[in-house]
Each structure stands twice: as structure tokens, then as C-alpha cells.
Amino acid sequence: MKLETPIEYLKGVGPDKAKLLNKHLEIFTFGDLLEHYPFRYVDKTQVTQVVNIFPDSTNIQVRGVLSEITTAPMKRGQRMNAILTDETGSVELVWFQGVAYLKKYLQEGREYLIYGKPDFYKNRPTFKHPEMDLVDPNKQLTFADRISPVYPSSEKLKPRYLDSKGLSKLVNTLASKVSEQNFPEFLPKEILEDYALVRRFQAIKNVHQPESESWLEHARNRIKFNEFFYIQMNMHRLKLNQQEADGFLLEKLGDYFNSFYNDYLPFELTNAQKRVLKEIRRDTLTGRQMNRLLQGDVGSGKTVVALMTMLIALDNGFQACLMAPTEILAQQHFTGLQELLEPTGITIEILTGSIKGKRRKGILERTKSGETQILIGTHALIEPTVEFLNLGMVVIDEQHRFGVAQRAKLWQKNNRPPHVLVMTATPIPRTLAMTVYGDLDVSVIDELPPGRKPIRTVHRFDKDRITVFQFIREEIGKGRQIYIVYPLIEESETLDYKDLMDGFEAVEREFSPPEYRISIVHGKMKPVDKEMEMQRFVKGETQIMVATTVIEVGVNVPNASVMIIESAERFGLSQLHQLRGRVGRGAEQSYCILMTGHKLSSTGRKRLKTMVQSNDGFHIAEVDLKLRGPGDIEGTRQSGILDLKMANVTEDQTILQNARSAAAQILSKDPNLMSPENQALKLHLQQRRNKQEIDWSRVS
């Protein structure tokens, strides 16, 4: 058996099913199928009696005798119904697909074990498309018979018998043939012993066909270890490369930094900001390239730290740039920094996609000549036409919005890589930071500027809208401004746009001119119109801004005191926290009102409760990680780093820590994997990189 054999050549697959497996599950070869792991296991001895099935029951198993099999025509195909009865009652079974096959397979009067999630129809439990297993009363069940692996599949695969059960049959064909020759061991003997790991081929075999409960646990642990280990090896290797990479030595703190700090800084820095600046200063004095992640909650003062970091570069004869993910945020940074730097004489410019013609040409020329000292911009900064005379410091804001390849292009803007400071106001849980950003040094601004009051957050239902509108009037009466934000979700953009416009009309009816003036901002507007509406609100010409999440980052209006989030249950926690951070930027008390209907899922309730109870972004991020899993946290999916099939960052922290320690243990002794005991590991990592076609060059 060769793992690289195309999957179509496996008995029971063929060209048509192979195309489906390629498209929906990214299974192309025998090896891919063997690395398509079960996401859970069903113990067939755990059976629920019919009398104990309730409306809130999750996936369960029922054992009973099949009867009353009937079929009926539908517009497309047929529908099949049957009854399954145990000693306590009966349930209805329904199928809308695969009826022709089921007619041959299902037999009245025989005992079956069914698995699925029950619905209730007229107070009777009903199972739609349950998994079915014929019970053989004479068969002595082994552990492998008792434990049934459940494989990830999709609705589109089920009609072609590629559901979990169908995949299981295909996997078993291969798993029974697995040997060490197919999955040679790559970890050194010392690591296997230190961390009590089974051999790789044993893990693959037992994750699909477990010999015992103990073997299944060992197999899962080894596969999880492998997944974390690949990430940690790459992170440690990046870190080692960065430590060896020559960087610009920024020795001086000169006139730019000192005069700004002493004469023009409009407020006292917090102790956290001072601490972070010292950490950055230490980095830039080592002669090695800085790669630092700056985490700080919304409004904690990251931008001033970034500015002063750029001033250190200017004092040493270098240029600096700041890249932001949207034009709105880039413009916000430019306006704010230009105002702060006006008395200093420093030349600061902005470059975005909407800047064209002579103006663009002039900016490019001044940047190349060195006349432009600080350049703010969007993705436009990484275009080949943008050349610097001597770029020494790169700041990337809301860095999770940029892909790895995009960020890497900024490295090429100088013959020696510039220092890099990446910032995020999306707090990253410690475990995730260790996994995704393990190659970066981390700084945290963990205190807000003095005078800032915590934002009061409340949850209100649609029935409370009259009271909420009255509260808006009171705040506007005090001279404050209001945000009202509607969700905009890709899957139903047209529907959500209607929500926004309906909402705008309702607000306009309630707050009509000339007493009240309203701005509206959404993603379908032309950039120039969007900017005009934003500026009207920023200047205080309008009191209410009705918007989509386009204002999640990039709007700084200290006078805005109320954030109303409509359909708040449709937002993730991190997005709710970001939106809330648009208020609370002045000295006055600010409020966030989460509006929902009464029908909420348990996850939705947990999110809203977390927001009401906490203003701590790091606590919120931890809850978000537990609720959604790492694959859904912003940035991790598009970064390509957290490609975890079995491991879970939240639940498997001990294994993660072990994998991190093992990677450090190997690379501290043998950074280039030159020793004989590491040759198998070196070959395996090279093969893995070639297969994934990932650019593992140094990127921040």
C-alpha cells in the first residue's frame, strides 16, 4: 500500500466519488483518508430507552425492532418511514434520501441500533436519517465493535454513501493494512520516552480501529501531540532565525523622540505604556531584528506607543510606516498622528487605494527619496511601486486582518529586514498566543488612561425599544452622540442590508429633522460618500450614526457615549467587544446596549451575559475561545496556522505545553537538525512542507 495512491483507486470509491472527496473533504490520496480522523466515538453499549427521550436530548442511541416500513412518492424521489420499538415505547424514523438502498438493507422484524438527534412531532420522538446498524445477537462484541468512530462528512456526501458510516468502511479497508513502513517514526527515541508517546503507525491504526480504551487514548494523544508539535517546531525555528537575523541598531533617542515626549505629548503615559516602550527600546538596541506583538484593549493607548516607536527610528535616520487593514482606519491614524506631529515638522503622508494620479506619484517619489519620514497606508504599502529610501520600522495595526504573505512583503522593503511591531486590540488568549504567535515577543498594555470610566453594558429586548429611544434622547440632550449598529453577515448580505435600511427608517421616524440629524454608513456606499458621512459624525454635525460593522475599527469620537448593537446575538464576542470600544473614549460615562429578540440560543445568552459582566478583553477572549474554538477566532483561519484536525487549544493545554517543550528540547541542542537521531524528523518536516506548499520563510 502506498499512501500517495490517488483515492479513486481505493475499492468502493472510483472517479466520481473521488471528485466529491477531493472537493468537500480535501481527501486526494490514501494517506489523506487515513489522516481524516474521527471527531468523536459512539459507545454502542450506551442505549437510551424510548421513555427517556426528551425534547432537549442530544445525539442518542436507541435499540429496538423495526416495523411498518412504508414509502411514499415526493416531487423528487421517495420518502421512507418506519417504526422502531423497544419495551418502553416507539419512535418514528424518516428518510428523504437513499431510499432505494434502504429498501434492500432494512428488514422488518429485525433488531437495529439507531443513532441520531431526536425531533418531536405530535409529542412523538422522530429521527431523520438516523445511522442504522443491524444487531447480531450471537456476535461477541470486541472493544472495536463496541466503539464506533464518527467521521466528519457533509450533507452533499450522504446521498453517495459517503456519510460517517460510508467513510468508516473505506478507512477500515486501509487501516487494517497500516504498518510502520507507511508511517515511519520521526520523533527521536528520547522524546517518545520523555512524553510517553506511542509510535506513529500505532496511533494511526488505533485512532481508527482501537484495540482498547487505553490504546485509543494513547493514539489520540499522539496525534494531538503531532499537530501541536509541527506548529511549535515552526515557531521555535522562526524565533531562532529572528534571533540570528541582523537588525538595525537604533542607538539614539534624539530630538524627535525627546521633544515630542517632553513638549508635545498631550497626556501623561500610563505605567503600562512606559513599560512597553522600554521593552521595545531593549529590542532595538540588540542589533537583532525586533518582532514584537503589542496587545492592548480598545482605548488603551497602543497608537501613541506605536508613534513613539516610529520616532526612535526617525532619530536614527530611518523611515517608518504604519499599515492598517481599511481606508477608514488608515485615515483615522493619519489624521490623529498628523495632529500630534504638527508642531514637530515631521513629514507624514497617507497612501491608500483611492489615492490616484499626480498625488499618488508625488507620494511615491517623496517616499523613495526619503522626504516622507512616516507613511501611513493600507495594503497599498506592500505594492511593488512603493519604495523606501531606508525603512527601519514597520507597524502593523489589527494585524490579524492581514494574510501571512501580505505581511511578509514588508520585509522586502529594505535590504535588511526592518523592525516589526504588530498591534491588536483583539485580545488573544494566552494559550492561543502561545500557539499562533509563539515566534513573537509579546507586550501587553493592561491599563486604561486615567479618567476613563468603565463602559456600562446592558442587555435589552425588542419590547424595551421605547425606553431605549427615550434614553437616546436624554443623552443627545446632554450633547452626546450615539452609534446604532446592525449586523452584516456575508451569507445573507441582501437581507441584512434590508435590516439596516429598515432600521434607519425606524430611527429617522423617531428622531426626525431638524431637531435630530442622522448619518448612515455601510459597505455598499462609495468610499467618498462613506468618508463624508463619517466626517459629519466626527465633527458633531450629526448626533446619531446608523451603521454596519464597518465602524468596528477606525472611528474615534470621544463625544459618542452610547453604542446600541441591534441583533447582538448574531455577533461574536470579540466583535461585540470591538464595537463597544467605539464609545468610552472620553471622560463621560458611556453605555453599550445589546438589543435582541426573546429567542436566544444558550451560546447567545452566554455571550451577552459575558459582555454585561465584563469589560476585560482578555477574559472575553478566553470565553470566546471556549465557545467558538480556535478555528473561528479572527485571524487564525486565514493565517493557515491552526490547521488542527484533532487537537483543541482550549482542552489540550497539557499536550500543547508538552509539544512546545519537546520542540524547544530538540532545537536547543540541534537548531539545524544535523544530528543522526534527528534525520528522520528533518526529512519528515521537509516532506510535510513540500506537501502543504507553505512558505515557511521568516514572516511576522
C-alpha positions in Angstrom: 0.0 0.0 0.0 1.3 3.4 -1.0 -0.1 6.5 0.8 0.3 8.7 -2.2 -2.0 6.5 -4.3 -5.0 8.6 -5.6 -8.1 7.9 -3.6 -10.1 6.9 -6.7 -8.2 3.6 -6.8 -9.5 2.5 -3.4 -12.1 -0.2 -3.7 -15.5 1.4 -3.3 -14.5 4.9 -4.5 -13.9 5.3 -8.2 -13.6 8.6 -10.2 -17.0 10.2 -9.3 -16.8 9.6 -5.5 -13.1 10.7 -5.6 -14.1 14.1 -7.0 -16.6 14.5 -4.1 -14.0 13.6 -1.6 -11.5 16.0 -3.2 -13.9 18.9 -3.2 -15.7 18.5 0.1 -13.1 16.9 2.4 -9.8 17.6 0.7 -9.1 13.8 0.5 -6.9 13.2 -2.5 -4.9 10.1 -1.5 -4.9 7.0 0.7 -2.8 9.0 3.2 -5.3 11.8 3.3 -8.1 9.4 4.1 -6.1 7.8 6.9 -5.4 11.3 8.3 -9.2 12.1 8.2 -9.7 11.4 11.9 -12.9 10.7 13.8 -14.1 13.7 15.7 -15.9 11.6 18.3 -16.7 8.0 19.2 -20.1 6.3 19.9 -20.2 3.6 22.6 -22.8 1.2 21.2 -23.5 -0.2 24.7 -24.9 3.2 25.8 -28.5 2.9 24.8 -31.4 5.3 25.7 -34.9 3.8 26.2 -37.7 5.5 24.3 -39.4 6.5 27.6 -36.3 8.5 28.5 -36.1 10.6 25.2 -36.9 14.3 25.8 -37.1 17.4 23.6 -33.7 18.6 24.7 -32.0 15.2 24.1 -28.8 15.5 22.1 -27.5 12.7 19.8 -28.5 9.3 21.4 -28.7 5.6 20.6 -31.9 3.6 20.7 -32.2 -0.2 20.3 -35.4 -1.8 19.0 -37.3 -3.8 16.5 -38.1 -2.3 13.1 -41.7 -2.4 11.7 -44.2 -0.7 9.5 -41.7 0.2 6.7 -43.6 2.4 4.1 -42.6 4.5 1.2 -44.4 7.5 -0.5 -43.6 9.5 -3.6 -42.4 13.0 -3.4 -41.7 15.7 -6.1 -38.2 14.4 -6.3 -37.7 10.7 -5.4 -39.3 9.0 -2.4 -39.8 9.3 1.3 -39.5 6.3 3.6 -41.0 5.9 7.1 -40.6 3.2 9.7 -41.2 2.5 13.4 -38.6 1.3 15.9 -40.0 -0.2 19.1 -38.4 -1.2 22.4 -40.0 -2.4 25.6 -40.9 1.2 26.7 -42.3 2.7 23.5 -41.7 3.5 19.9 -40.1 6.2 17.7 -40.6 7.2 14.1 -37.8 7.0 11.5 -37.8 9.2 8.4 -35.6 9.2 5.3 -35.8 11.6 2.3 -32.7 10.3 0.5 -31.1 7.0 -0.3 -34.5 5.2 -0.2 -33.6 2.7 -3.0 -30.6 1.5 -0.9 -32.5 1.4 2.3 -35.3 -0.8 0.8 -32.6 -3.5 0.2 -30.9 -3.0 3.6 -33.7 -2.6 6.1 -35.7 -5.7 7.3 -38.9 -5.7 9.3 -38.8 -7.7 12.5 -35.1 -7.4 12.8 -33.4 -5.5 15.7 -31.4 -2.4 14.9 -29.3 0.1 16.8 -30.1 3.7 15.6 -28.1 6.8 16.3 -29.1 10.5 15.8 -30.8 13.5 17.3 -34.5 13.2 18.0 -37.1 15.8 17.0 -40.6 15.7 18.4 -43.7 15.7 16.2 -47.1 15.5 17.9 -45.3 14.5 21.1 -43.6 11.6 19.5 -39.8 11.2 19.0 -38.8 11.3 15.4 -35.3 10.6 13.9 -34.5 11.9 10.5 -31.8 10.0 8.6 -30.5 8.1 11.6 -27.4 5.9 11.4 -28.6 2.3 11.3 -26.7 -0.9 12.5 -28.2 -4.3 12.3 -27.8 -6.1 15.7 -26.3 -9.6 15.6 -27.4 -11.2 18.9 -24.9 -14.0 18.5 -21.8 -11.8 18.0 -19.4 -11.3 20.9 -18.5 -7.6 20.8 -14.8 -6.6 20.9 -13.8 -3.1 22.0 -13.5 -2.1 18.3 -17.1 -3.4 17.7 -18.4 -1.5 20.7 -16.7 1.8 19.9 -17.8 3.3 16.6 -15.8 6.2 15.2 -17.7 9.1 13.8 -16.1 10.9 10.8 -16.6 14.5 9.6 -18.7 14.4 6.4 -21.2 16.8 4.7 -24.8 16.7 3.6 -23.8 16.6 -0.1 -21.8 13.4 0.5 -24.6 11.4 2.3 -26.6 10.5 -0.9 -23.4 8.9 -2.3 -22.9 6.8 0.8 -20.0 8.9 2.0 -21.5 9.7 5.3 -19.7 8.7 8.5 -20.6 5.1 8.1 -19.5 5.0 4.5 -16.2 6.7 5.3 -15.7 4.3 8.1 -15.9 1.4 5.7 -13.3 3.0 3.4 -11.0 3.8 6.3 -11.2 0.3 7.7 -10.0 -1.1 4.3 -6.8 0.9 4.7 -6.3 0.9 8.5 -6.1 -2.9 8.6 -3.0 -2.7 6.3 -1.2 0.1 8.1 2.4 -0.7 9.1 5.5 1.2 10.3 6.6 1.2 6.6 3.6 3.5 5.8 4.0 5.8 8.8 7.7 5.7 9.8 8.6 7.2 13.2 10.1 10.6 13.0 10.4 11.6 16.7 13.7 10.8 18.4 13.5 7.9 20.9 14.3 10.3 23.8 11.1 12.4 23.0 8.9 9.3 22.7 10.1 8.1 26.2 10.1 11.5 27.9 6.5 12.2 26.9 5.1 8.6 27.0 4.1 8.6 23.3 3.2 5.6 21.2 4.7 5.1 17.8 3.2 7.0 14.9 1.8 4.0 13.0 0.3 2.6 16.2 -1.5 5.9 16.7 -2.9 6.0 13.1 -4.1 2.3 13.4 -5.7 2.7 16.8 -7.4 6.0 16.2 -9.5 4.2 13.5 -9.6 0.7 14.9 -8.9 0.9 18.7 -7.8 -2.3 20.4 -8.8 -0.9 23.9 -9.8 2.2 25.7 -6.2 2.7 26.7 -4.9 2.4 23.2 -7.5 4.8 21.9 -6.4 7.4 24.5 -2.7 6.9 23.6 -3.5 7.2 19.9 -5.4 10.4 20.2 -2.8 11.9 22.5 0.0 11.1 19.9 -2.0 12.6 17.0 -2.8 15.8 19.0 0.9 16.0 20.1 2.0 15.8 16.4 -0.4 18.6 15.4 0.9 20.9 18.1 4.5 19.8 17.6 4.5 20.9 13.9 3.3 24.3 14.9 5.8 24.6 17.8 8.8 23.5 15.7 8.0 26.1 13.1 7.5 28.8 15.8 10.8 27.9 17.6 12.6 27.8 14.3 11.2 31.2 13.3 12.3 32.6 16.7 15.8 31.2 16.3 16.1 32.7 12.8 14.9 36.0 14.1 17.4 36.0 16.9 20.1 35.4 14.3 18.8 37.9 11.8 20.7 41.2 11.7 18.6 44.2 12.5 19.2 47.9 12.5 20.8 49.2 15.7 18.7 52.1 16.9 21.1 53.6 19.5 19.9 57.2 19.7 17.0 58.8 21.5 17.2 62.1 19.8 15.3 65.3 19.2 12.2 63.8 17.6 11.5 61.4 20.5 12.6 63.7 23.3 10.9 66.9 22.1 7.7 65.0 21.4 7.8 63.3 24.8 8.7 66.4 26.8 6.9 69.2 24.9 4.1 67.8 22.7 2.7 64.7 24.3 -0.8 65.9 25.3 -1.1 63.5 28.3 0.9 61.5 30.8 1.8 58.0 29.6 0.4 55.1 31.8 2.9 52.9 33.5 1.9 50.1 31.1 2.8 52.3 28.1 6.2 53.2 29.7 6.9 49.5 30.3 6.2 48.5 26.7 8.3 51.4 25.3 11.2 50.1 27.5 10.7 46.6 26.1 10.8 48.0 22.5 13.8 50.1 23.3 15.7 47.0 24.6 14.8 45.1 21.3 16.1 47.9 19.1 19.5 48.1 21.0 20.4 44.4 20.5 21.4 44.6 16.8 18.8 41.9 16.1 15.5 42.4 14.3 12.6 43.2 16.6 9.4 41.1 16.1 7.0 42.2 18.9 3.3 41.8 19.3 1.6 44.6 21.2 -1.7 43.6 22.8 -3.9 46.2 24.4 -7.6 46.6 24.9 -9.6 49.1 22.9 -8.6 52.6 24.0 -5.5 51.6 26.0 -3.1 53.8 24.0 -1.4 51.5 21.6 -1.2 54.1 18.9 0.9 56.6 20.9 3.3 53.7 21.8 3.5 52.9 18.0 4.2 56.6 17.2 7.0 56.9 19.8 8.5 53.7 18.4 8.5 55.2 14.9 10.1 58.3 16.3 13.0 56.2 17.6 13.5 55.0 14.0 13.4 58.6 12.8 16.0 59.7 15.4 18.4 57.1 13.9 18.0 58.2 10.3 15.3 55.7 9.2 11.8 56.0 7.8 8.8 54.3 9.4 5.4 53.1 8.1 2.1 52.0 9.6 -0.2 49.6 7.7 -3.9 49.4 8.6 -6.5 47.0 7.2 -9.0 49.5 6.0 -9.0 53.0 4.5 -11.2 54.3 7.3 -8.6 53.1 9.9 -5.7 54.3 7.9 -7.3 57.8 7.6 -8.1 57.8 11.3 -4.4 57.0 12.1 -3.2 59.7 9.6 -5.5 62.4 11.0 -4.6 61.6 14.6 -0.9 61.3 14.1 -0.7 64.4 11.8 -2.3 66.4 14.6 0.1 65.1 17.2 3.1 65.7 15.0 2.2 69.1 13.6 4.5 71.1 15.9 7.5 68.8 15.2 7.9 69.4 11.5 8.0 65.7 10.7 6.7 64.8 7.2 3.9 62.3 7.4 1.8 61.1 4.5 -1.0 58.6 3.7 -1.2 56.2 0.8 -4.4 54.2 0.1 -6.0 52.6 -2.9 -8.3 55.6 -3.6 -5.3 58.0 -4.0 -4.6 58.2 -7.7 -2.8 60.2 -10.4 -0.4 63.1 -9.6 -1.0 62.9 -5.9 0.0 59.2 -5.8 3.0 59.8 -7.9 4.2 62.6 -5.7 3.8 60.4 -2.5 5.8 57.6 -4.1 8.6 59.9 -5.2 8.9 61.6 -1.8 8.9 58.2 -0.1 11.6 56.9 -2.3 13.7 60.0 -1.8 13.3 59.8 2.0 11.5 63.1 2.2 8.4 61.3 3.6 9.5 60.2 7.1 6.4 58.3 8.1 4.0 56.7 5.6 0.5 55.6 6.8 -1.4 53.3 4.5 -3.5 50.2 3.7 -2.5 47.1 1.6 -1.2 49.8 -0.9 2.0 49.9 1.1 3.0 46.4 0.0 2.7 47.1 -3.7 6.0 46.9 -5.6 5.7 50.6 -6.7 6.2 51.7 -3.1 9.9 52.0 -2.4 11.6 53.5 0.7 15.0 55.1 0.9 15.7 53.5 4.3 12.8 51.8 6.0 13.7 50.9 9.6 10.4 50.4 11.5 7.1 48.7 10.4 4.0 48.9 12.5 1.0 46.7 11.5 -2.3 47.5 13.1 -5.1 45.0 13.6 -2.6 42.5 12.2 -4.9 39.5 12.2 -6.7 41.2 9.2 -3.6 40.6 7.0 -2.5 37.3 5.5 1.0 35.9 6.2 2.1 36.5 2.6 0.9 40.2 2.7 2.8 40.9 5.8 5.9 39.2 4.5 6.2 41.7 1.6 7.0 44.5 4.0 10.2 42.6 4.9 11.4 43.2 1.3 11.2 46.9 1.5 14.8 47.1 2.7 18.0 45.1 2.1 18.0 44.2 5.8 14.6 43.5 7.4 13.1 46.4 9.3 12.0 46.1 12.9 8.4 45.0 13.2 5.7 45.9 15.8 2.4 44.3 15.3 -0.6 45.6 17.2 -4.0 44.1 18.0 -7.0 45.3 20.0 -8.5 41.8 19.8 -7.1 40.3 23.0 -5.6 36.9 22.3 -5.9 34.2 25.0 -2.6 33.1 26.4 -2.9 29.6 25.0 -3.7 30.8 21.5 -1.0 33.4 21.6 1.5 30.7 22.5 0.3 28.6 19.5 -0.2 31.2 16.8 2.3 33.9 17.8 4.9 31.8 19.5 7.6 33.4 17.3 6.9 36.9 18.6 7.8 38.6 21.8 4.6 39.8 23.5 3.9 43.1 25.2 0.7 44.0 26.9 -0.8 47.3 27.8 -3.1 46.3 30.6 -4.3 49.6 32.0 -6.5 52.3 30.6 -5.5 56.0 30.6 -6.6 57.9 33.8 -10.1 59.4 33.7 -11.6 56.7 31.5 -14.7 55.2 33.1 -15.7 51.6 32.5 -18.5 51.3 29.9 -21.8 50.2 31.4 -23.2 47.3 29.3 -26.9 46.2 29.5 -29.0 43.7 27.6 -32.4 44.9 26.4 -35.1 43.1 24.4 -37.1 44.5 21.5 -40.0 45.2 23.7 -37.8 47.7 25.6 -37.2 49.8 22.5 -39.4 52.8 23.6 -37.4 53.0 26.8 -34.1 52.8 24.8 -35.2 55.6 22.5 -36.0 57.8 25.5 -32.5 57.2 26.9 -31.1 58.2 23.5 -33.0 61.5 23.7 -31.6 62.1 27.2 -28.0 61.5 26.1 -28.4 63.7 23.0 -29.9 66.3 25.3 -26.6 66.3 27.2 -24.7 67.0 23.9 -23.6 63.3 23.4 -23.6 61.2 20.2 -25.0 57.7 19.5 -24.0 54.7 17.4 -26.6 52.2 16.3 -25.0 49.2 14.6 -26.7 46.4 12.6 -25.1 43.1 11.6 -23.9 42.5 8.1 -23.2 38.8 7.5 -21.9 37.5 4.2 -24.3 34.6 3.8 -27.3 37.0 3.6 -25.9 40.4 2.7 -29.1 41.5 0.8 -31.3 40.5 3.8 -29.0 42.3 6.3 -28.9 45.4 4.1 -32.7 45.5 4.3 -32.4 45.2 8.1 -30.1 48.2 8.1 -32.3 50.3 5.9 -35.5 49.3 7.8 -33.7 50.2 11.0 -32.5 53.6 9.5 -36.1 54.4 8.6 -37.4 53.5 12.1 -34.7 55.7 13.7 -35.5 58.5 11.3 -39.2 58.4 12.2 -38.3 58.5 15.9 -35.6 61.2 15.6 -36.7 63.4 12.7 -35.0 66.6 11.5 -34.4 69.4 12.2 -34.1 68.6 15.9 -32.0 65.5 15.2 -29.6 64.7 12.3 -28.6 61.2 11.4 -25.6 59.7 9.4 -25.7 56.3 7.7 -22.6 54.2 6.8 -22.5 50.8 5.2 -20.2 48.7 2.9 -22.2 49.3 -0.3 -21.5 53.0 -0.2 -18.8 54.6 -2.4 -15.7 55.4 -0.3 -16.1 59.1 -0.8 -19.7 59.1 0.5 -18.8 56.9 3.4 -16.0 59.2 4.4 -18.3 62.2 4.1 -20.8 60.6 6.4 -18.1 59.6 8.9 -16.7 63.1 9.0 -20.2 64.6 9.6 -20.4 62.5 12.7 -16.8 63.1 13.8 -17.4 66.9 13.5 -20.6 66.6 15.5 -22.9 67.7 12.6 -25.0 64.5 13.2 -25.9 63.1 16.5 -26.7 59.5 15.5 -24.8 57.2 13.3 -26.6 54.2 11.9 -24.0 51.7 10.5 -22.9 48.2 9.9 -19.8 46.8 11.4 -17.7 48.9 9.0 -17.2 51.1 12.1 -15.8 48.3 14.2 -12.4 49.8 14.0 -11.3 53.2 12.9 -13.7 55.8 14.3 -12.6 57.8 17.3 -15.3 60.1 18.5 -14.7 60.9 22.2 -18.2 62.6 22.4 -20.0 59.4 21.4 -21.4 57.9 24.7 -23.9 55.2 23.6 -23.3 52.1 21.4 -26.5 50.3 20.5 -25.9 46.9 18.9 -29.0 45.5 17.1 -29.4 41.7 16.9 -26.5 41.4 19.2 -26.8 37.6 19.4 -25.6 37.5 15.7 -22.2 38.9 16.6 -19.2 37.0 18.0 -17.8 38.1 21.4 -14.7 39.6 20.1 -16.7 41.7 17.6 -19.1 42.8 20.3 -16.1 43.9 22.4 -14.6 45.8 19.5 -17.8 47.6 18.8 -18.3 48.5 22.4 -14.8 50.1 22.3 -16.0 52.8 19.9 -17.5 54.5 23.0 -15.9 55.2 26.4 -13.2 57.3 24.7 -14.0 60.5 26.6 -14.2 61.4 30.3 -18.0 61.0 30.4 -19.9 57.8 31.4 -20.6 55.7 28.3 -23.1 52.9 27.7 -23.4 49.8 25.5 -26.9 48.5 24.9 -27.2 44.9 23.4 -30.6 44.6 21.7 -32.1 41.2 20.9 -35.4 39.3 20.5 -36.5 36.9 23.2 -35.5 33.7 21.3 -31.8 33.1 22.1 -29.6 30.1 21.9 -27.6 29.0 25.0 -24.4 30.2 23.3 -26.0 33.6 22.5 -27.1 34.0 26.2 -23.6 33.2 27.4 -22.1 35.8 25.0 -24.5 38.5 26.2 -24.0 37.6 29.8 -20.2 37.8 29.4 -20.5 41.2 27.8 -22.7 42.6 30.6 -20.5 41.3 33.3 -17.0 42.1 32.0 -15.1 44.9 30.3 -11.9 42.8 30.4 -10.9 42.0 26.8 -8.7 39.1 27.8 -11.4 37.4 29.9 -13.8 37.9 27.0 -11.3 36.4 24.6 -10.9 33.3 26.8 -14.7 32.8 26.9 -14.8 33.3 23.1 -12.2 30.7 22.6 -14.1 28.2 24.7 -17.4 29.0 22.9 -16.2 29.0 19.4 -13.0 27.1 19.2 -9.7 28.4 17.8 -10.7 27.9 14.2 -13.2 30.6 14.4 -11.2 33.2 16.2 -10.4 36.1 13.9 -7.1 35.6 12.0 -6.4 32.0 12.9 -8.2 30.6 9.9 -6.7 32.9 7.3 -3.3 32.6 8.9 -3.2 28.9 8.0 -1.5 28.1 11.3 -4.2 26.4 13.3 -5.0 23.6 10.9 -5.9 21.2 13.8 -7.9 18.1 12.9 -8.0 16.6 16.4 -6.2 18.8 18.9 -8.1 21.6 20.7 -6.2 24.6 22.0 -8.6 25.0 24.9 -9.0 21.4 26.1 -5.5 20.0 25.3 -3.3 22.6 27.0 -1.1 20.0 28.7 -0.3 18.3 25.4 0.3 21.7 23.8 2.8 22.5 26.6 4.5 19.1 26.1 4.8 19.7 22.4 6.2 23.1 23.0 8.8 21.7 25.5 9.7 18.9 23.1 10.3 21.3 20.2 12.5 23.6 22.4 14.4 20.5 23.7 15.3 19.3 20.2 16.1 22.7 18.7 18.2 23.9 21.7 20.6 21.0 21.2 20.4 20.8 17.4 19.0 24.0 15.8 19.5 22.8 12.2 18.6 19.1 12.8 22.0 17.9 11.8 22.5 15.1 14.3 21.9 11.4 13.2 18.9 11.0 15.6 17.1 14.0 14.1 17.5 13.0 10.4 14.1 11.2 10.3 12.5 14.3 11.8 14.2 16.6 9.3 13.1 14.5 6.4 9.5 14.3 7.7 9.2 18.1 8.2 10.6 18.7 4.7 8.1 16.3 3.2 5.3 17.9 5.1 6.3 21.4 4.0 6.5 20.3 0.4 3.1 18.7 0.6 1.5 21.8 2.1 3.3 24.2 -0.2 3.6 26.7 2.7 6.1 29.5 2.5 8.0 28.9 5.8 10.2 31.9 5.2 10.5 34.3 8.1 7.3 36.3 8.4 6.0 38.3 11.4 
